[in-house]
Amino acid sequence: MPKALTDFVSRWCQENGWTDLFVDHCEFWAFPPGAVMPLPIPADVMAGYISTRQLPRQEKLLYGVAIGVAAIAATLSFSIKSPMPLVLAFGLCALLIARLDDD
């Protein structure tokens, strides 16, 4: 889970009285006010995080490079009738996405 998402959900829980936040199977759970059983964090909270998040300049650039490389590789692969440009583009895109990973 990205640290920014965890901080956002933790702040929301503090503001709304939810306690004991934890993550189980990539889903946030916490105890609502007065509850004895944890519930998943409401979906509208996650939608609120997604709508407020702006991509940093570096992420936009890397996503653009990945899309450009994939398009060029597909065109080149079709024109020379070889899958190698696609294989190389896949490797490069995998490295770019690994670079963007927060964990």
Residue pairs with C-beta under 8 A, 6 or more apart in sequence:
1 23
1 26
1 103
2 102
2 103
3 102
4 53
4 102
5 49
6 23
8 49
9 21
9 28
9 41
9 45
9 46
9 49
10 21
12 18
12 41
12 45
12 48
13 19
13 21
13 30
13 41
16 33
17 32
17 33
18 30
18 31
18 32
18 33
18 41
19 30
19 31
20 30
20 31
20 38
21 28
21 29
21 30
21 41
22 28
22 29
22 30
22 38
23 29
27 40
27 41
28 40
28 41
29 38
29 39
29 40
29 41
30 38
30 39
30 41
31 37
31 38
31 39
32 39
55 63
59 100
62 96
62 99
62 100
65 96
66 92
66 93
66 96
66 97
69 89
69 92
69 93
70 89
70 93
72 85
72 89
73 85
73 86
73 88
73 89
74 85
74 86
74 89
76 85
77 83
77 84
77 85
77 86
